[in-house]
């Protein structure tokens, strides 16, 4: 295995916007040949953390999948002249908080639902494979919305209930740019809370009304992120996928479709790009939705 973080690539899709991307390397694993969340839930699919930089200030959006990754992010920012770092957590899931310890001396911002979820899942996260020990908790909590400035850059944080009930997205109004965390993922969303699909769909409709021109997700194609991100059509495509998953409750025959068949129209139109490692994600989504309906 290559040293953790050694395959991470750093990009600047916009002035003042850093993208730290790792994974999506054919045949490569970062942690272990055995099943583990780092490889199977993040590295294989590709993962990107971000930072906003203005002058000597930076705001890191998620701390990546290991302390080694987080240390590389912090070093890159310091080499760029940053002296004051804050962190925003997009939600509580392990591949977004695994590097928190590297930023333990910084303000770590999260919404109240993320703080509660991290507390409730602390033992699970600290004893996973690989373990996140110690799990450093957020120390700056907000509810609903928070606006802040990173140097000269205005930043908006907004709570959304998509993928996870505690999502925080980040908006740069001057670029009409949305940092989506896992609320939007390409080609398909990962269903972590199948009982909340109706809520997710409502918030997908809500964010579709925002003045957004580009989207940077934490899981997506590296070449698209480098080029500035996805268009708003990703929101509608995600909504169509979630809506079809909801149909499984009354149309169980749809469960037999693989990802290419299930989402054929959006692949055919080019709105989404097929990526084979998402077939197991789709299968798991289908099984979790059907399982939740049977309860």
C-alpha positions as CSV (number, residue, x, y, z in Angstrom):
1,X,0.0,0.0,0.0
2,X,1.3,3.5,-0.8
3,X,1.6,5.8,2.3
4,X,-1.7,7.4,3.2
5,X,-2.1,10.7,1.4
6,X,0.7,10.0,-1.1
7,X,-1.7,9.9,-4.0
8,X,-3.6,13.0,-3.0
9,X,-3.8,15.7,-5.7
10,X,-4.2,19.4,-5.1
11,X,-6.1,21.6,-7.5
12,X,-7.4,25.2,-7.7
13,X,-10.6,25.3,-9.7
14,X,-11.2,28.9,-8.8
15,X,-9.0,31.7,-7.4
16,X,-8.9,31.2,-3.6
17,X,-10.5,27.7,-3.8
18,X,-8.4,24.6,-3.2
19,X,-9.5,21.1,-3.9
20,X,-7.7,18.2,-2.3
21,X,-8.6,15.0,-4.2
22,X,-7.7,11.4,-3.6
23,X,-8.8,8.1,-4.9
24,X,-10.5,6.8,-8.1
25,X,-7.2,5.1,-9.1
26,X,-7.9,1.8,-10.8
27,X,-6.8,-1.2,-8.9
28,X,-5.4,0.9,-6.0
29,X,-6.3,0.8,-2.3
30,X,-5.0,3.2,0.3
31,X,-5.5,1.3,3.7
32,X,-6.0,-2.4,3.4
33,X,-6.9,-5.2,1.0
34,X,-9.6,-6.2,3.5
35,X,-13.0,-4.5,3.6
36,X,-12.8,-1.1,5.4
37,X,-14.6,2.2,5.2
38,X,-11.6,4.2,4.0
39,X,-11.1,2.2,0.8
40,X,-14.6,1.0,0.1
41,X,-16.6,4.0,1.2
42,X,-14.3,6.8,0.0
43,X,-11.0,6.1,-1.8
44,X,-12.5,3.8,-4.4
45,X,-15.2,6.3,-5.2
46,X,-12.9,9.3,-5.0
47,X,-13.1,12.0,-2.3
48,X,-12.4,15.7,-2.3
49,X,-12.0,18.1,0.6
50,X,-11.9,21.8,0.0
51,X,-10.4,25.1,1.4
52,X,-11.3,28.7,0.9
53,X,-8.2,31.0,1.1
54,X,-8.1,34.8,1.3
55,X,-4.9,36.4,2.5
56,X,-3.7,34.7,5.7
57,X,-7.1,33.1,6.4
58,X,-8.5,29.7,5.3
59,X,-11.7,27.8,5.8
60,X,-11.3,24.0,5.4
61,X,-14.5,22.2,4.3
62,X,-14.1,18.6,5.8
63,X,-10.9,17.1,7.1
64,X,-10.6,14.2,4.7
65,X,-10.1,10.5,5.4
66,X,-7.0,10.4,7.6
67,X,-4.8,12.5,9.8
68,X,-2.1,12.1,7.1
69,X,-4.4,13.6,4.5
70,X,-5.4,16.4,6.9
71,X,-1.7,17.2,7.7
72,X,-1.0,17.5,3.9
73,X,-3.9,19.9,3.6
74,X,-2.8,22.0,6.5
75,X,0.8,22.1,5.2
76,X,-0.4,23.1,1.7
77,X,-2.3,26.0,3.2
78,X,0.5,27.1,5.4
79,X,2.9,27.1,2.4
80,X,0.3,29.3,0.7
81,X,0.8,31.9,3.5
82,X,-2.2,30.9,5.6
83,X,-1.8,31.7,9.4
84,X,-5.4,31.3,10.6
85,X,-7.5,28.2,9.8
86,X,-11.1,27.4,10.6
87,X,-12.9,24.2,9.7
88,X,-16.4,23.4,8.6
89,X,-17.8,19.9,8.8
90,X,-20.3,19.0,6.1
91,X,-21.9,16.2,8.2
92,X,-20.9,13.5,10.8
93,X,-19.9,10.6,8.5
94,X,-16.4,9.2,9.1
95,X,-14.8,10.1,5.8
96,X,-15.5,13.8,6.4
97,X,-14.2,14.0,10.0
98,X,-11.3,11.6,10.1
99,X,-8.6,14.3,10.0
100,X,-10.2,16.5,12.7
101,X,-7.3,15.9,15.2
102,X,-4.9,17.8,12.9
103,X,-7.1,20.8,13.3
104,X,-7.7,20.4,17.1
105,X,-6.3,23.8,17.8
106,X,-8.6,25.5,15.3
107,X,-12.3,26.6,15.4
108,X,-14.2,23.5,14.1
109,X,-17.7,24.6,13.0
110,X,-20.6,22.2,12.7
111,X,-24.4,22.5,12.9
112,X,-26.1,21.3,16.1
113,X,-27.3,18.1,14.5
114,X,-23.8,17.2,13.4
115,X,-22.5,17.8,16.9
116,X,-25.2,15.6,18.3
117,X,-24.6,12.8,15.8
118,X,-20.9,12.8,16.4
119,X,-21.5,12.5,20.1
120,X,-23.9,9.6,19.6
121,X,-21.6,7.8,17.2
122,X,-18.3,8.5,18.9
123,X,-17.6,5.0,20.1
124,X,-18.5,3.6,16.7
125,X,-16.2,6.0,14.9
126,X,-13.3,5.6,17.3
127,X,-13.5,1.8,17.0
128,X,-14.0,1.4,13.2
129,X,-11.7,0.0,10.6
130,X,-9.6,2.1,10.5
131,X,-10.3,3.8,13.9
132,X,-10.6,7.5,14.3
133,X,-9.1,7.9,17.7
134,X,-9.4,10.3,19.2
135,X,-12.4,11.8,17.4
136,X,-12.0,15.5,17.9
137,X,-15.4,17.2,18.2
138,X,-16.6,20.5,16.8
139,X,-16.2,23.4,19.2
140,X,-18.3,26.1,17.4
141,X,-22.0,25.1,16.9
142,X,-24.7,26.8,14.9
143,X,-28.3,26.1,14.1
144,X,-29.8,26.4,10.7
145,X,-27.6,29.0,9.0
146,X,-24.4,30.9,9.7
147,X,-22.7,33.6,7.6
148,X,-19.0,34.4,8.0
149,X,-16.1,35.9,6.1
150,X,-12.8,34.4,5.1
151,X,-10.6,37.4,4.5
152,X,-12.4,39.2,1.8
153,X,-14.7,36.3,0.8
154,X,-18.2,36.0,2.1
155,X,-19.3,32.5,3.0
156,X,-22.8,31.1,3.7
157,X,-23.4,27.9,5.7
158,X,-26.8,26.3,5.3
159,X,-28.3,23.2,6.9
160,X,-29.9,20.8,4.5
161,X,-31.5,17.3,5.0
162,X,-30.1,15.4,2.1
163,X,-28.1,12.1,2.3
164,X,-27.8,12.8,6.0
165,X,-30.2,14.7,8.3
166,X,-27.4,16.9,9.5
167,X,-25.9,18.2,6.2
168,X,-24.2,21.6,6.0
169,X,-23.6,23.0,2.6
170,X,-21.3,26.0,1.9
171,X,-22.0,28.8,-0.6
172,X,-19.7,31.4,-2.1
173,X,-22.2,34.0,-3.4
174,X,-19.7,35.9,-5.5
175,X,-19.0,32.8,-7.5
176,X,-22.5,31.4,-7.3
177,X,-20.7,28.2,-6.1
178,X,-22.1,25.5,-3.9
179,X,-19.9,23.1,-1.9
180,X,-22.3,20.2,-1.5
181,X,-20.6,17.8,0.8
182,X,-22.5,14.5,0.3
183,X,-25.8,16.2,-0.4
184,X,-25.0,15.8,-4.1
185,X,-22.8,13.1,-5.4
186,X,-22.0,12.0,-9.0
187,X,-23.2,9.8,-10.5
188,X,-25.6,8.9,-7.6
189,X,-26.3,9.7,-4.0
190,X,-25.4,7.2,-1.3
191,X,-28.6,6.4,0.7
192,X,-27.5,6.6,4.4
193,X,-31.0,7.3,5.8
194,X,-33.6,5.5,3.7
195,X,-36.4,6.4,6.0
196,X,-35.8,10.1,5.2
197,X,-36.0,10.0,1.4
198,X,-39.1,12.3,1.4
199,X,-37.2,14.9,3.4
200,X,-34.2,14.6,1.1
201,X,-36.4,15.2,-1.9
202,X,-38.0,18.3,-0.4
203,X,-34.6,19.8,0.3
204,X,-33.4,18.9,-3.2
205,X,-36.3,20.9,-4.5
206,X,-35.4,23.8,-2.1
207,X,-31.8,24.0,-3.1
208,X,-32.8,24.0,-6.8
209,X,-34.3,27.4,-6.2
210,X,-31.0,28.9,-5.0
211,X,-28.9,31.2,-7.2
212,X,-26.2,28.5,-7.9
213,X,-24.3,28.0,-11.2
214,X,-21.7,25.5,-10.2
215,X,-21.5,22.6,-7.6
216,X,-18.4,21.1,-6.0
217,X,-19.4,17.7,-4.4
218,X,-17.1,15.8,-2.0
219,X,-17.6,12.7,-4.2
220,X,-17.4,13.2,-7.9
221,X,-15.2,13.0,-11.0
222,X,-11.9,14.7,-10.6
223,X,-11.8,16.2,-14.1
224,X,-15.2,17.9,-13.5
225,X,-14.1,19.3,-10.2
226,X,-10.8,20.6,-11.7
227,X,-12.9,22.3,-14.5
228,X,-15.0,24.1,-11.9
229,X,-17.7,21.6,-10.9
230,X,-21.1,20.4,-12.0
231,X,-24.0,22.4,-13.2
232,X,-27.4,22.7,-11.4
233,X,-28.7,19.8,-13.5
234,X,-27.0,17.5,-11.0
235,X,-29.7,18.6,-8.4
236,X,-32.5,17.5,-10.7
237,X,-30.7,14.2,-11.6
238,X,-30.3,13.4,-7.9
239,X,-34.0,14.1,-7.4
240,X,-35.0,11.8,-10.2
241,X,-32.8,9.0,-8.7
242,X,-34.3,9.5,-5.2
243,X,-37.8,9.6,-6.6
244,X,-37.2,6.3,-8.5
245,X,-35.8,4.7,-5.3
246,X,-39.0,5.7,-3.6
247,X,-41.0,3.8,-6.2
248,X,-39.4,0.6,-5.1
249,X,-41.9,0.5,-2.3
250,X,-44.7,-0.2,-4.7
251,X,-42.7,-1.4,-7.8
252,X,-40.3,-4.0,-6.4
253,X,-39.5,-5.2,-9.9
254,X,-37.3,-2.1,-10.3
255,X,-34.9,-3.7,-7.8
256,X,-33.7,-5.9,-10.6
257,X,-32.2,-3.1,-12.6
258,X,-28.5,-2.4,-12.4
259,X,-27.3,1.2,-12.1
260,X,-27.0,1.7,-15.9
261,X,-30.6,0.6,-16.4
262,X,-32.0,2.3,-13.4
263,X,-30.6,5.7,-14.3
264,X,-30.5,5.1,-18.1
265,X,-31.9,8.5,-19.2
266,X,-29.5,10.6,-17.3
267,X,-26.5,8.6,-18.5
268,X,-27.8,8.7,-22.0
269,X,-28.2,12.5,-21.9
270,X,-24.8,13.0,-20.4
271,X,-26.1,14.7,-17.3
272,X,-24.4,11.9,-15.4
273,X,-21.3,9.9,-16.2
274,X,-21.3,6.1,-15.5
275,X,-18.6,5.0,-13.0
276,X,-18.7,1.2,-12.4
277,X,-17.6,1.3,-8.7
278,X,-21.0,2.9,-8.0
279,X,-22.8,-0.4,-9.0
280,X,-22.4,-1.7,-5.4
281,X,-23.5,1.6,-4.0
282,X,-26.7,1.4,-6.1
283,X,-27.3,-2.2,-5.0
284,X,-26.9,-1.2,-1.4
285,X,-29.2,1.8,-1.9
286,X,-31.9,-0.5,-3.3
287,X,-31.6,-3.0,-0.5
288,X,-31.7,-0.3,2.2
289,X,-34.8,1.3,0.7
290,X,-36.6,-2.0,0.4
291,X,-35.4,-3.0,3.9
292,X,-36.7,0.2,5.5
293,X,-40.1,-0.2,3.8
294,X,-40.5,-3.7,5.2
295,X,-40.0,-2.6,8.8
